[in-house]
Protein backbone atom coordinates (compact mmCIF):
# COMPACT_ATOMS: atom_id res chain seq x y z
CA UNK A 1 0.00 0.00 0.00
CA UNK A 2 1.45 3.28 -1.04
CA UNK A 3 0.14 5.60 1.68
CA UNK A 4 -0.05 2.98 4.44
CA UNK A 5 -3.04 4.75 6.01
CA UNK A 6 -5.77 2.58 4.52
CA UNK A 7 -5.47 -1.17 4.78
CA UNK A 8 -6.13 -3.12 1.62
CA UNK A 9 -9.15 -5.39 1.53
CA UNK A 10 -6.90 -8.45 1.31
CA UNK A 11 -3.18 -8.72 1.92
CA UNK A 12 -1.35 -11.98 1.27
CA UNK A 13 2.24 -12.19 2.45
CA UNK A 14 4.57 -14.98 1.27
CA UNK A 15 1.66 -17.39 1.23
CA UNK A 16 2.64 -21.02 0.61
CA UNK A 17 0.81 -24.34 0.67
CA UNK A 18 2.22 -27.83 0.26
CA UNK A 19 0.22 -31.01 -0.21
CA UNK A 20 2.70 -33.71 0.73
CA UNK A 21 5.70 -33.05 -1.47
CA UNK A 22 3.76 -30.90 -3.96
CA UNK A 23 4.12 -27.15 -3.53
CA UNK A 24 0.70 -26.00 -4.77
CA UNK A 25 1.28 -22.38 -3.78
CA UNK A 26 4.85 -21.16 -3.60
CA UNK A 27 5.29 -17.72 -2.05
CA UNK A 28 2.40 -15.54 -3.15
CA UNK A 29 2.27 -11.90 -2.01
CA UNK A 30 -0.61 -9.76 -3.11
CA UNK A 31 -2.66 -6.72 -2.14
CA UNK A 32 -6.24 -6.34 -3.29
CA UNK A 33 -7.87 -2.95 -2.87
CA UNK A 34 -11.30 -2.34 -1.39
CA UNK A 35 -14.07 -2.63 -3.98
CA UNK A 36 -11.78 -4.08 -6.61
CA UNK A 37 -12.83 -6.76 -9.10
CA UNK A 38 -9.71 -8.88 -8.90
CA UNK A 39 -9.15 -12.04 -10.95
CA UNK A 40 -6.74 -14.87 -10.38
CA UNK A 41 -6.06 -16.36 -13.80
CA UNK A 42 -4.06 -19.46 -14.60
CA UNK A 43 -4.17 -22.98 -15.97
CA UNK A 44 -5.52 -25.77 -13.79
CA UNK A 45 -3.04 -26.75 -11.11
CA UNK A 46 -1.43 -23.30 -11.04
CA UNK A 47 -2.47 -22.72 -7.41
CA UNK A 48 -5.15 -20.07 -7.93
CA UNK A 49 -7.97 -22.09 -6.38
CA UNK A 50 -5.76 -23.09 -3.44
CA UNK A 51 -5.07 -19.40 -2.75
CA UNK A 52 -8.82 -18.73 -2.84
CA UNK A 53 -9.48 -21.63 -0.47
CA UNK A 54 -6.86 -20.32 1.92
CA UNK A 55 -8.51 -16.87 1.92
CA UNK A 56 -11.86 -18.57 2.65
CA UNK A 57 -10.26 -20.64 5.40
CA UNK A 58 -10.81 -24.11 3.92
CA UNK A 59 -7.08 -24.74 3.67
CA UNK A 60 -4.48 -23.85 6.27
CA UNK A 61 -1.38 -22.20 4.74
CA UNK A 62 1.94 -23.99 5.19
CA UNK A 63 3.61 -20.58 5.49
CA UNK A 64 2.77 -16.90 5.17
CA UNK A 65 -0.14 -14.80 6.35
CA UNK A 66 -3.56 -13.59 5.24
CA UNK A 67 -5.01 -10.24 6.32
CA UNK A 68 -8.55 -9.05 5.73
CA UNK A 69 -8.98 -5.29 6.16
CA UNK A 70 -5.77 -5.14 8.19
CA UNK A 71 -6.70 -7.99 10.57
CA UNK A 72 -4.79 -11.25 10.40
CA UNK A 73 -7.19 -14.15 9.78
CA UNK A 74 -4.54 -16.77 9.04
CA UNK A 75 -5.54 -18.97 11.97
CA UNK A 76 -9.30 -18.32 11.93
CA UNK A 77 -11.78 -21.00 10.83
CA UNK A 78 -13.99 -20.26 7.78
CA UNK A 79 -17.03 -19.30 9.87
CA UNK A 80 -15.09 -16.58 11.70
CA UNK A 81 -14.00 -14.79 8.50
CA UNK A 82 -15.95 -11.98 6.93
CA UNK A 83 -15.78 -13.49 3.45
CA UNK A 84 -18.26 -15.55 1.47
CA UNK A 85 -17.71 -17.95 -1.36
CA UNK A 86 -19.55 -18.81 -4.56
CA UNK A 87 -18.56 -22.38 -5.30
CA UNK A 88 -17.85 -23.83 -8.70
CA UNK A 89 -20.63 -26.42 -8.33
CA UNK A 90 -22.73 -23.87 -6.37
CA UNK A 91 -23.01 -26.21 -3.30
CA UNK A 92 -26.66 -25.27 -2.71
CA UNK A 93 -28.33 -27.16 0.14
CA UNK A 94 -30.60 -29.65 -1.67
CA UNK A 95 -33.04 -30.09 1.24
CA UNK A 96 -33.79 -26.37 1.52
CA UNK A 97 -35.82 -24.07 -0.72
CA UNK A 98 -34.14 -21.25 -2.62
CA UNK A 99 -35.27 -18.76 0.04
CA UNK A 100 -33.98 -20.99 2.87
CA UNK A 101 -30.66 -21.34 1.09
CA UNK A 102 -30.33 -17.57 0.81
CA UNK A 103 -31.38 -17.06 4.44
CA UNK A 104 -28.94 -19.66 5.75
CA UNK A 105 -26.07 -17.31 6.60
CA UNK A 106 -28.39 -14.94 8.46
CA UNK A 107 -30.12 -17.83 10.23
CA UNK A 108 -26.90 -19.25 11.69
CA UNK A 109 -25.89 -15.73 12.75
CA UNK A 110 -29.18 -15.49 14.69
CA UNK A 111 -30.58 -12.56 12.70
CA UNK A 112 -34.27 -11.99 13.52
CA UNK A 113 -36.75 -13.73 11.25
CA UNK A 114 -38.38 -10.58 9.88
CA UNK A 115 -35.07 -8.98 8.95
CA UNK A 116 -33.86 -12.31 7.54
CA UNK A 117 -36.89 -12.55 5.25
CA UNK A 118 -36.52 -8.97 4.07
CA UNK A 119 -32.83 -9.25 3.32
CA UNK A 120 -33.20 -12.61 1.55
CA UNK A 121 -36.00 -11.18 -0.58
CA UNK A 122 -33.82 -8.21 -1.41
CA UNK A 123 -30.88 -10.44 -2.37
CA UNK A 124 -33.12 -12.57 -4.59
CA UNK A 125 -34.39 -9.35 -6.15
CA UNK A 126 -30.78 -8.37 -6.97
CA UNK A 127 -30.29 -11.60 -8.93
CA UNK A 128 -33.83 -11.43 -10.39
CA UNK A 129 -35.04 -14.71 -8.88
CA UNK A 130 -37.81 -13.54 -6.52
CA UNK A 131 -40.37 -15.65 -8.37
CA UNK A 132 -38.46 -18.88 -7.64
CA UNK A 133 -38.03 -18.39 -3.88
CA UNK A 134 -40.05 -21.51 -2.97
CA UNK A 135 -38.41 -23.88 -5.44
CA UNK A 136 -35.83 -26.51 -4.55
CA UNK A 137 -32.34 -26.14 -6.08
CA UNK A 138 -32.86 -29.35 -8.09
CA UNK A 139 -35.76 -27.68 -9.89
CA UNK A 140 -33.56 -24.86 -11.21
CA UNK A 141 -31.40 -24.52 -14.32
CA UNK A 142 -27.63 -24.08 -14.09
CA UNK A 143 -27.82 -20.32 -14.57
CA UNK A 144 -30.52 -19.99 -11.93
CA UNK A 145 -28.54 -22.06 -9.41
CA UNK A 146 -25.58 -19.83 -10.11
CA UNK A 147 -27.65 -16.78 -9.19
CA UNK A 148 -28.97 -18.42 -6.00
CA UNK A 149 -25.38 -19.14 -4.95
CA UNK A 150 -24.55 -15.50 -5.59
CA UNK A 151 -27.56 -14.26 -3.60
CA UNK A 152 -26.76 -16.66 -0.73
CA UNK A 153 -23.28 -15.15 -0.47
CA UNK A 154 -24.24 -11.49 -1.04
CA UNK A 155 -27.05 -11.48 1.55
CA UNK A 156 -24.42 -11.59 4.31
CA UNK A 157 -22.84 -8.36 3.04
CA UNK A 158 -19.32 -9.74 3.35
CA UNK A 159 -16.25 -7.53 2.97
CA UNK A 160 -14.99 -9.85 0.26
CA UNK A 161 -16.76 -12.21 -2.13
CA UNK A 162 -14.72 -15.14 -3.40
CA UNK A 163 -15.82 -16.74 -6.67
CA UNK A 164 -14.33 -20.09 -7.69
CA UNK A 165 -14.84 -20.46 -11.45
CA UNK A 166 -18.51 -19.67 -10.93
CA UNK A 167 -19.37 -19.57 -14.62
CA UNK A 168 -17.42 -22.67 -15.61
CA UNK A 169 -20.45 -24.97 -15.82
CA UNK A 170 -22.56 -22.64 -17.97
CA UNK A 171 -22.79 -22.68 -21.74
CA UNK A 172 -21.12 -19.89 -23.67
CA UNK A 173 -24.15 -17.68 -24.28
CA UNK A 174 -25.31 -17.85 -20.67
CA UNK A 175 -21.75 -17.26 -19.50
CA UNK A 176 -21.51 -14.03 -21.47
CA UNK A 177 -24.81 -12.85 -19.97
CA UNK A 178 -23.72 -13.76 -16.46
CA UNK A 179 -20.39 -11.97 -16.94
CA UNK A 180 -22.17 -8.72 -17.67
CA UNK A 181 -24.58 -9.28 -14.79
CA UNK A 182 -21.78 -10.12 -12.38
CA UNK A 183 -19.94 -6.94 -13.27
CA UNK A 184 -23.10 -4.87 -12.74
CA UNK A 185 -23.81 -6.49 -9.38
CA UNK A 186 -20.25 -5.91 -8.25
CA UNK A 187 -20.53 -2.20 -9.14
CA UNK A 188 -23.87 -1.94 -7.33
CA UNK A 189 -22.86 -3.65 -4.08
CA UNK A 190 -19.30 -2.28 -4.02
CA UNK A 191 -17.87 -5.43 -2.44
CA UNK A 192 -14.37 -6.65 -3.26
CA UNK A 193 -14.68 -9.58 -5.69
CA UNK A 194 -11.90 -12.16 -5.99
CA UNK A 195 -12.61 -14.20 -9.07
CA UNK A 196 -10.80 -17.41 -9.99
CA UNK A 197 -10.86 -18.47 -13.63
CA UNK A 198 -8.82 -20.28 -16.26
CA UNK A 199 -10.61 -18.38 -19.02
CA UNK A 200 -8.39 -15.47 -20.03
CA UNK A 201 -11.15 -13.80 -22.02
CA UNK A 202 -13.42 -13.86 -18.97
CA UNK A 203 -10.68 -12.37 -16.80
CA UNK A 204 -9.98 -9.60 -19.34
CA UNK A 205 -13.70 -8.80 -19.61
CA UNK A 206 -14.50 -8.57 -15.92
CA UNK A 207 -11.47 -7.50 -13.97
CA UNK A 208 -10.02 -4.28 -12.67
CA UNK A 209 -6.76 -6.15 -12.16
CA UNK A 210 -5.59 -9.69 -12.91
CA UNK A 211 -2.95 -11.87 -11.28
CA UNK A 212 -1.62 -14.52 -13.67
CA UNK A 213 -0.71 -17.74 -11.84
CA UNK A 214 1.77 -20.30 -13.07
CA UNK A 215 3.12 -23.22 -11.10
CA UNK A 216 2.13 -21.87 -7.68
CA UNK A 217 3.56 -18.41 -8.29
CA UNK A 218 2.28 -15.11 -9.63
CA UNK A 219 3.79 -14.23 -13.01
CA UNK A 220 2.31 -10.75 -13.27
CA UNK A 221 -0.29 -8.53 -11.64
CA UNK A 222 -1.70 -5.85 -13.94
CA UNK A 223 -4.80 -4.30 -15.46
CA UNK A 224 -6.28 -6.29 -18.36
CA UNK A 225 -4.97 -3.74 -20.87
CA UNK A 226 -1.47 -3.72 -19.39
CA UNK A 227 -1.45 -7.51 -19.27
CA UNK A 228 -2.39 -7.80 -22.91
CA UNK A 229 -0.20 -5.00 -24.24
CA UNK A 230 2.83 -5.51 -22.02
CA UNK A 231 3.14 -9.09 -20.82
CA UNK A 232 6.17 -9.32 -18.56
CA UNK A 233 6.92 -12.98 -19.24
CA UNK A 234 6.59 -15.40 -22.12
CA UNK A 235 4.10 -17.39 -20.02
CA UNK A 236 1.79 -14.40 -19.70
CA UNK A 237 2.19 -13.54 -23.38
CA UNK A 238 1.25 -17.08 -24.33
CA UNK A 239 -1.57 -17.56 -21.81
CA UNK A 240 -3.34 -14.22 -22.25
CA UNK A 241 -4.55 -13.92 -25.81
CA UNK A 242 -2.78 -15.39 -28.83
CA UNK A 243 0.87 -14.51 -29.34
CA UNK A 244 3.42 -15.04 -32.07
CA UNK A 245 6.42 -15.76 -29.91
CA UNK A 246 9.81 -16.33 -31.51
CA UNK A 247 13.24 -16.92 -30.04
CA UNK A 248 16.77 -17.50 -31.29
CA UNK A 249 17.50 -17.45 -35.02
CA UNK A 250 13.81 -17.25 -35.91
CA UNK A 251 13.45 -14.05 -33.85
CA UNK A 252 16.52 -12.63 -35.51
CA UNK A 253 15.29 -13.49 -38.98
CA UNK A 254 11.74 -12.17 -38.50
CA UNK A 255 12.25 -9.24 -36.13
CA UNK A 256 15.92 -8.53 -36.84
CA UNK A 257 16.78 -8.78 -33.13
CA UNK A 258 17.85 -11.39 -30.64
CA UNK A 259 15.80 -12.38 -27.62
CA UNK A 260 12.30 -13.63 -26.97
CA UNK A 261 10.01 -11.47 -29.06
CA UNK A 262 6.30 -11.52 -29.55
CA UNK A 263 3.62 -9.82 -31.62
CA UNK A 264 -0.18 -10.15 -31.42
CA UNK A 265 -1.95 -11.56 -34.53
CA UNK A 266 -4.15 -8.47 -34.95
CA UNK A 267 -1.09 -6.19 -35.08
CA UNK A 268 0.19 -7.83 -38.27
CA UNK A 269 -1.16 -6.56 -41.59
CA UNK A 270 -1.68 -8.79 -44.55
CA UNK A 271 -0.20 -6.82 -47.43
CA UNK A 272 1.64 -3.51 -47.35
CA UNK A 273 1.12 -0.65 -44.96
CA UNK A 274 1.82 2.89 -46.12
CA UNK A 275 3.92 3.62 -43.00
CA UNK A 276 7.60 3.89 -44.01
CA UNK A 277 8.71 2.69 -40.56
CA UNK A 278 6.94 -0.65 -40.90
CA UNK A 279 8.81 -3.93 -40.86
CA UNK A 280 7.91 -6.40 -43.57
CA UNK A 281 8.52 -10.06 -44.37
CA UNK A 282 7.22 -12.37 -47.08
CA UNK A 283 5.78 -15.81 -46.64
CA UNK A 284 3.37 -18.49 -47.79
CA UNK A 285 -0.13 -19.04 -46.40
CA UNK A 286 -0.20 -22.49 -44.86
CA UNK A 287 -3.66 -22.50 -43.29
CA UNK A 288 -6.75 -20.28 -43.23
CA UNK A 289 -8.91 -20.64 -40.11
CA UNK A 290 -12.41 -19.19 -40.40
CA UNK A 291 -13.62 -17.76 -37.05
CA UNK A 292 -16.79 -16.01 -38.19
CA UNK A 293 -15.98 -12.42 -37.35
CA UNK A 294 -12.37 -12.83 -38.39
CA UNK A 295 -9.94 -15.14 -40.14
CA UNK A 296 -6.68 -16.46 -38.79
CA UNK A 297 -3.95 -16.94 -41.38
CA UNK A 298 -1.06 -19.18 -40.46
CA UNK A 299 1.87 -17.98 -42.53
CA UNK A 300 5.25 -19.71 -43.07
CA UNK A 301 7.80 -16.90 -43.17
CA UNK A 302 10.39 -17.13 -45.97
CA UNK A 303 13.83 -17.81 -44.50
CA UNK A 304 17.31 -17.41 -45.92
CA UNK A 305 17.99 -21.00 -44.91
CA UNK A 306 16.27 -24.30 -45.60
CA UNK A 307 14.38 -26.18 -42.91
CA UNK A 308 11.55 -25.35 -40.54
CA UNK A 309 10.25 -21.90 -41.25
CA UNK A 310 8.92 -19.80 -38.34
CA UNK A 311 5.19 -19.32 -38.44
CA UNK A 312 3.19 -16.18 -37.78
CA UNK A 313 -0.53 -16.13 -37.07
CA UNK A 314 -2.23 -13.12 -38.60
CA UNK A 315 -5.74 -12.04 -37.73
CA UNK A 316 -7.88 -10.20 -40.18
CA UNK A 317 -11.41 -8.93 -39.57
CA UNK A 318 -13.99 -10.06 -42.11
CA UNK A 319 -15.21 -6.63 -43.19
CA UNK A 320 -16.62 -7.88 -46.48
CA UNK A 321 -18.69 -10.93 -46.99
CA UNK A 322 -17.22 -11.69 -50.40
CA UNK A 323 -14.07 -13.74 -50.11
CA UNK A 324 -12.42 -12.54 -53.32
CA UNK A 325 -9.89 -10.42 -51.41
CA UNK A 326 -8.91 -13.18 -49.04
CA UNK A 327 -5.63 -14.96 -49.42
CA UNK A 328 -5.78 -18.66 -50.04
CA UNK A 329 -3.72 -21.57 -48.95
CA UNK A 330 -0.34 -21.70 -50.71
CA UNK A 331 -0.49 -18.06 -51.78
CA UNK A 332 2.55 -15.82 -51.40
CA UNK A 333 1.86 -12.89 -49.08
CA UNK A 334 3.61 -9.90 -47.61
CA UNK A 335 3.27 -9.21 -43.87
CA UNK A 336 3.85 -5.83 -42.25
CA UNK A 337 3.78 -4.42 -38.73
CA UNK A 338 4.91 -1.40 -36.79
CA UNK A 339 8.03 -2.01 -34.71
CA UNK A 340 6.43 -0.58 -31.55
CA UNK A 341 3.99 -3.51 -31.53
CA UNK A 342 6.78 -6.01 -31.05
CA UNK A 343 6.92 -7.04 -27.37
CA UNK A 344 10.25 -7.92 -25.83
CA UNK A 345 10.02 -10.66 -23.21
CA UNK A 346 12.59 -11.76 -20.68
CA UNK A 347 14.00 -14.97 -22.14
CA UNK A 348 17.13 -17.02 -22.46
CA UNK A 349 18.45 -15.25 -25.58
CA UNK A 350 22.07 -15.19 -24.36
CA UNK A 351 22.24 -18.94 -24.20
CA UNK A 352 21.06 -19.38 -27.79
CA UNK A 353 23.96 -19.58 -30.24
CA UNK A 354 22.51 -17.30 -32.89
CA UNK A 355 25.61 -16.43 -34.92
CA UNK A 356 26.46 -20.01 -35.79
CA UNK A 357 23.19 -20.78 -37.53
CA UNK A 358 22.32 -17.35 -38.95
CA UNK B 1 -29.37 -57.44 -25.68
CA UNK B 2 -31.73 -59.58 -27.71
CA UNK B 3 -32.23 -63.22 -26.77
CA UNK B 4 -34.09 -65.92 -28.62
CA UNK B 5 -37.62 -66.98 -27.74
CA UNK B 6 -36.51 -70.42 -26.53
CA UNK B 7 -33.82 -68.91 -24.27
CA UNK B 8 -36.40 -66.50 -22.87
CA UNK B 9 -38.77 -69.33 -21.99
CA UNK B 10 -36.03 -71.51 -20.48
CA UNK B 11 -34.71 -68.60 -18.39
CA UNK B 12 -38.23 -67.69 -17.30
CA UNK B 13 -38.98 -71.25 -16.16
CA UNK B 14 -35.65 -71.51 -14.34
CA UNK B 15 -36.25 -68.23 -12.53
CA UNK B 16 -39.72 -69.36 -11.50
CA UNK B 17 -38.36 -72.69 -10.26
CA UNK B 18 -35.60 -71.13 -8.17
CA UNK B 19 -37.91 -68.54 -6.65
CA UNK B 20 -40.49 -71.24 -5.92
CA UNK B 21 -37.86 -73.37 -4.24
CA UNK B 22 -36.93 -70.46 -1.99
CA UNK B 23 -40.36 -69.08 -1.19
CA UNK B 24 -42.71 -72.07 -1.17
CA UNK B 25 -41.29 -73.53 2.07
CA UNK B 26 -41.51 -70.07 3.64
CA UNK B 27 -45.09 -69.79 2.46
CA UNK B 28 -45.76 -73.21 4.01
CA UNK B 29 -44.56 -71.94 7.38
CA UNK B 30 -47.06 -69.08 7.27
CA UNK B 31 -49.86 -71.31 5.98
CA UNK B 32 -49.18 -73.95 8.61
CA UNK B 33 -49.42 -71.35 11.36
CA UNK B 34 -53.13 -71.27 10.45
CA UNK B 35 -53.44 -75.07 9.97
CA UNK B 36 -56.03 -76.68 12.25
CA UNK B 37 -54.02 -79.92 12.34
CA UNK B 38 -51.23 -79.70 14.91
CA UNK B 39 -49.19 -82.24 12.91
CA UNK B 40 -49.37 -80.07 9.75
CA UNK B 41 -51.11 -82.67 7.62
CA UNK B 42 -51.25 -81.72 3.99
CA UNK B 43 -53.46 -80.38 2.58
CA UNK B 44 -54.58 -78.35 5.63
CA UNK B 45 -57.80 -79.76 7.09
CA UNK B 46 -58.93 -76.24 7.93
CA UNK B 47 -57.77 -72.77 8.91
CA UNK B 48 -57.69 -71.37 12.43
CA UNK B 49 -56.15 -68.47 14.35
CA UNK B 50 -55.95 -70.58 17.51
CA UNK B 51 -52.18 -71.01 17.31
CA UNK B 52 -51.64 -67.30 16.88
CA UNK B 53 -53.87 -66.74 19.86
CA UNK B 54 -51.96 -69.32 21.89
CA UNK B 55 -48.58 -67.86 20.91
CA UNK B 56 -49.68 -64.33 21.75
CA UNK B 57 -50.76 -65.40 25.20
CA UNK B 58 -47.69 -67.51 25.86
CA UNK B 59 -45.66 -65.50 28.44
CA UNK B 60 -42.33 -67.03 27.30
CA UNK B 61 -42.96 -66.02 23.70
CA UNK B 62 -43.91 -62.52 24.79
CA UNK B 63 -40.76 -62.18 26.88
CA UNK B 64 -38.64 -63.42 24.00
CA UNK B 65 -40.31 -61.05 21.55
CA UNK B 66 -39.79 -58.13 23.90
CA UNK B 67 -36.14 -59.09 24.43
CA UNK B 68 -35.50 -59.44 20.69
CA UNK B 69 -37.05 -56.05 20.00
CA UNK B 70 -35.05 -54.43 22.81
CA UNK B 71 -31.79 -56.03 21.69
CA UNK B 72 -32.38 -55.06 18.06
CA UNK B 73 -33.36 -51.50 19.01
CA UNK B 74 -30.35 -50.94 21.27
CA UNK B 75 -27.89 -52.53 18.81
CA UNK B 76 -29.33 -50.30 16.09
CA UNK B 77 -28.94 -47.17 18.20
CA UNK B 78 -25.32 -48.02 19.00
CA UNK B 79 -24.68 -48.87 15.34
CA UNK B 80 -26.22 -45.57 14.20
CA UNK B 81 -24.03 -43.47 16.48
CA UNK B 82 -20.75 -45.34 16.01
CA UNK B 83 -21.29 -46.20 12.33
CA UNK B 84 -22.04 -42.57 11.45
CA UNK B 85 -19.03 -41.28 13.36
CA UNK B 86 -16.73 -43.82 11.72
CA UNK B 87 -18.10 -43.00 8.26
CA UNK B 88 -17.63 -39.26 8.86
CA UNK B 89 -14.05 -39.78 9.97
CA UNK B 90 -13.22 -41.91 6.94
CA UNK B 91 -15.02 -39.75 4.40
CA UNK B 92 -13.97 -36.32 5.60
CA UNK B 93 -10.45 -36.74 6.98
CA UNK B 94 -7.20 -38.26 5.79
CA UNK B 95 -5.22 -40.21 8.35
CA UNK B 96 -2.65 -42.95 8.68
CA UNK B 97 -4.06 -46.48 8.44
CA UNK B 98 -7.33 -45.31 6.90
CA UNK B 99 -7.82 -48.30 4.62
CA UNK B 100 -7.00 -50.75 7.40
CA UNK B 101 -9.53 -49.13 9.74
CA UNK B 102 -12.16 -49.22 7.00
CA UNK B 103 -11.58 -52.93 6.43
CA UNK B 104 -11.64 -53.70 10.17
CA UNK B 105 -15.00 -51.97 10.51
CA UNK B 106 -16.56 -53.92 7.65
CA UNK B 107 -15.02 -57.29 8.56
CA UNK B 108 -17.41 -58.39 11.39
CA UNK B 109 -20.28 -58.89 8.94
CA UNK B 110 -18.20 -61.46 7.06
CA UNK B 111 -16.66 -63.20 10.07
CA UNK B 112 -18.09 -66.66 10.87
CA UNK B 113 -20.75 -66.13 13.52
CA UNK B 114 -19.57 -69.14 15.46
CA UNK B 115 -16.08 -67.65 15.81
CA UNK B 116 -17.39 -64.21 16.77
CA UNK B 117 -19.72 -65.87 19.25
CA UNK B 118 -16.99 -67.99 20.84
CA UNK B 119 -14.63 -65.04 21.00
CA UNK B 120 -17.19 -62.85 22.74
CA UNK B 121 -18.17 -65.61 25.16
CA UNK B 122 -14.53 -66.03 26.06
CA UNK B 123 -14.11 -62.27 26.52
CA UNK B 124 -17.23 -61.82 28.65
CA UNK B 125 -16.97 -64.93 30.79
CA UNK B 126 -13.28 -65.69 31.19
CA UNK B 127 -11.61 -62.32 30.84
CA UNK B 128 -14.11 -59.70 31.98
CA UNK B 129 -16.07 -62.00 34.27
CA UNK B 130 -19.49 -60.56 33.34
CA UNK B 131 -22.76 -62.49 33.47
CA UNK B 132 -24.19 -63.12 30.04
CA UNK B 133 -27.45 -61.29 29.38
CA UNK B 134 -29.06 -58.38 27.58
CA UNK B 135 -25.97 -56.18 27.31
CA UNK B 136 -23.61 -58.93 26.17
CA UNK B 137 -25.99 -59.75 23.29
CA UNK B 138 -26.30 -56.06 22.42
CA UNK B 139 -22.54 -55.51 22.30
CA UNK B 140 -22.01 -58.61 20.14
CA UNK B 141 -24.82 -57.62 17.76
CA UNK B 142 -23.63 -54.04 17.52
CA UNK B 143 -20.31 -55.18 16.03
CA UNK B 144 -21.97 -56.35 12.83
CA UNK B 145 -24.91 -53.93 12.91
CA UNK B 146 -22.41 -51.04 12.62
CA UNK B 147 -21.44 -52.32 9.18
CA UNK B 148 -24.79 -51.66 7.49
CA UNK B 149 -24.99 -48.14 8.92
CA UNK B 150 -21.35 -47.45 8.13
CA UNK B 151 -21.70 -48.60 4.51
CA UNK B 152 -24.88 -46.64 3.87
CA UNK B 153 -23.60 -43.44 5.46
CA UNK B 154 -20.18 -43.67 3.84
CA UNK B 155 -21.73 -44.11 0.38
CA UNK B 156 -23.95 -41.09 0.99
CA UNK B 157 -21.11 -38.91 2.28
CA UNK B 158 -18.98 -39.79 -0.74
CA UNK B 159 -21.83 -38.91 -3.09
CA UNK B 160 -22.72 -35.64 -1.39
CA UNK B 161 -19.08 -34.54 -1.10
CA UNK B 162 -17.65 -32.07 1.37
CA UNK B 163 -18.75 -28.99 -0.51
CA UNK B 164 -22.04 -28.52 1.31
CA UNK B 165 -20.27 -28.54 4.66
CA UNK B 166 -17.71 -26.04 3.42
CA UNK B 167 -20.51 -23.83 2.13
CA UNK B 168 -22.21 -23.99 5.52
CA UNK B 169 -19.04 -23.02 7.40
CA UNK B 170 -18.37 -20.31 4.85
CA UNK B 171 -21.78 -18.85 5.66
CA UNK B 172 -20.88 -18.66 9.34
CA UNK B 173 -22.04 -21.99 10.81
CA UNK B 174 -19.77 -23.82 13.26
CA UNK B 175 -19.05 -27.56 13.18
CA UNK B 176 -22.11 -28.66 15.17
CA UNK B 177 -24.55 -26.28 13.49
CA UNK B 178 -23.25 -27.54 10.15
CA UNK B 179 -23.85 -31.14 11.19
CA UNK B 180 -27.34 -30.36 12.48
CA UNK B 181 -28.51 -28.24 9.54
CA UNK B 182 -26.61 -29.66 6.58
CA UNK B 183 -24.84 -33.01 7.12
CA UNK B 184 -27.57 -34.74 9.12
CA UNK B 185 -30.43 -33.85 6.73
CA UNK B 186 -28.29 -35.14 3.85
CA UNK B 187 -27.74 -38.41 5.75
CA UNK B 188 -31.29 -38.90 7.01
CA UNK B 189 -32.51 -41.49 4.53
CA UNK B 190 -29.15 -43.30 4.56
CA UNK B 191 -29.38 -43.53 8.35
CA UNK B 192 -32.92 -44.86 8.11
CA UNK B 193 -31.96 -47.49 5.53
CA UNK B 194 -28.81 -48.52 7.43
CA UNK B 195 -30.71 -48.58 10.72
CA UNK B 196 -33.52 -50.76 9.34
CA UNK B 197 -31.02 -53.25 7.95
CA UNK B 198 -29.15 -53.28 11.25
CA UNK B 199 -32.43 -53.90 13.08
CA UNK B 200 -33.30 -56.81 10.81
CA UNK B 201 -29.81 -58.31 11.16
CA UNK B 202 -29.99 -58.26 14.94
CA UNK B 203 -33.61 -59.33 15.21
CA UNK B 204 -33.17 -62.73 13.57
CA UNK B 205 -29.55 -63.44 14.57
CA UNK B 206 -29.01 -66.77 16.36
CA UNK B 207 -25.40 -67.99 16.14
CA UNK B 208 -23.63 -65.15 17.94
CA UNK B 209 -26.64 -64.86 20.24
CA UNK B 210 -26.30 -68.50 21.28
CA UNK B 211 -22.87 -67.77 22.75
CA UNK B 212 -23.60 -64.38 24.28
CA UNK B 213 -27.05 -65.00 25.80
CA UNK B 214 -27.35 -66.27 29.36
CA UNK B 215 -29.73 -69.03 30.40
CA UNK B 216 -32.49 -66.59 31.29
CA UNK B 217 -32.21 -64.38 28.20
CA UNK B 218 -33.86 -66.08 25.23
CA UNK B 219 -34.38 -64.05 22.09
CA UNK B 220 -37.11 -65.08 19.68
CA UNK B 221 -34.80 -67.17 17.45
CA UNK B 222 -33.38 -68.84 20.57
CA UNK B 223 -36.89 -69.61 21.79
CA UNK B 224 -37.69 -71.28 18.47
CA UNK B 225 -34.49 -73.26 18.63
CA UNK B 226 -35.27 -74.37 22.21
CA UNK B 227 -38.76 -75.56 21.31
CA UNK B 228 -38.51 -76.79 17.74
CA UNK B 229 -38.00 -80.46 18.67
CA UNK B 230 -40.95 -80.62 21.06
CA UNK B 231 -43.94 -81.92 19.06
CA UNK B 232 -46.44 -80.30 21.42
CA UNK B 233 -44.99 -76.85 20.82
CA UNK B 234 -44.75 -77.28 17.05
CA UNK B 235 -47.82 -75.17 16.12
CA UNK B 236 -46.71 -72.27 18.32
CA UNK B 237 -43.13 -72.52 17.01
CA UNK B 238 -44.62 -72.21 13.55
CA UNK B 239 -46.47 -69.05 14.53
CA UNK B 240 -43.37 -67.54 16.06
CA UNK B 241 -41.37 -68.44 12.95
CA UNK B 242 -43.98 -66.80 10.74
CA UNK B 243 -43.93 -63.68 12.89
CA UNK B 244 -40.14 -63.57 12.84
CA UNK B 245 -40.24 -63.87 9.05
CA UNK B 246 -42.60 -60.94 8.63
CA UNK B 247 -40.79 -58.77 11.18
CA UNK B 248 -37.47 -59.35 9.40
CA UNK B 249 -38.77 -58.79 5.89
CA UNK B 250 -40.52 -55.48 6.57
CA UNK B 251 -37.44 -53.47 7.56
CA UNK B 252 -35.43 -54.86 4.65
CA UNK B 253 -38.21 -54.09 2.21
CA UNK B 254 -38.48 -50.55 3.62
CA UNK B 255 -34.72 -50.05 3.46
CA UNK B 256 -34.66 -51.12 -0.16
CA UNK B 257 -37.57 -48.83 -1.03
CA UNK B 258 -35.71 -45.98 0.64
CA UNK B 259 -32.45 -46.50 -1.21
CA UNK B 260 -34.28 -46.85 -4.53
CA UNK B 261 -36.15 -43.62 -3.89
CA UNK B 262 -32.84 -41.92 -3.16
CA UNK B 263 -31.29 -43.17 -6.36
CA UNK B 264 -34.13 -41.68 -8.32
CA UNK B 265 -33.81 -38.34 -6.59
CA UNK B 266 -30.05 -38.43 -7.12
CA UNK B 267 -30.44 -39.19 -10.82
CA UNK B 268 -32.32 -35.99 -11.60
Interface residues (C-beta under 8 A of the other chain):
Chain A: X56 X57 X58 X77 X78 X79 X83 X84 X85 X87 X89 X91 X92 X93 X94 X95 X104 X105 X108 X109 X138 X152 X153 X156
Chain B: X163 X164 X166 X167 X168 X169 X170 X171 X172 X173 X174 X177 X181 X182 X185 X186 X265 X268
